[in-house]
C-alpha cells in the first residue's frame, strides 16, 4: 500500500528534547522525548518507547510504545504496544492492546469524528 501524506512522519520530538505547547498538524508526528500541551493531528501520532506525553491526543491513528498521561481520541485506531503505559481514557473505532501493556482508564469503541 503506498504511503499517504498523513502516514509520512514529518514532525519529530527527539529523545533528548522536551516541548510544551500546541501542535495542530495535518500530517503525522513521532514523539520520542517529553511533550505536554495540546495535540490535534489529522494523521498519526506515534509515541516512541522513550516518549512521555502529558496531554489529550486527538488524531486519526495513535500508536503508543511509551507513556501517555491523558485521554486518547482516534477516528481510526489506537495500538498499545508491549511496554507502553496509558493513564487515561480511550475513544476509538478500533483498539489493539498487546500483552505487557499498563492501561488505567476506560475504553469506548465507537466511531469518533474529529
C-alpha positions, 0 to 999 in steps of 0.5 A: 500500500503506498504511503499517504501524506498523513502516514509520512512522519514529518514532525519529530520530538527527539529523545533528548528534547522536551516541548510544551505547547500546541501542535495542530498538524495535518500530517503525522508526528513521532514523539520520542522525548517529553511533550505536554500541551495540546495535540490535534493531528489529522494523521498519526501520532506515534509515541516512541518507547522513550516518549512521555506525553502529558496531554489529550491526543486527538488524531486519526491513528495513535500508536503508543510504545511509551507513556501517555498521561491523558485521554486518547481520541482516534477516528481510526485506531489506537495500538498499545504496544508491549511496554507502553503505559496509558493513564487515561481514557480511550475513544476509538473505532478500533483498539489493539492492546498487546500483552505487557501493556499498563492501561488505567482508564476506560475504553469506548469503541465507537466511531469518533469524528474529529 
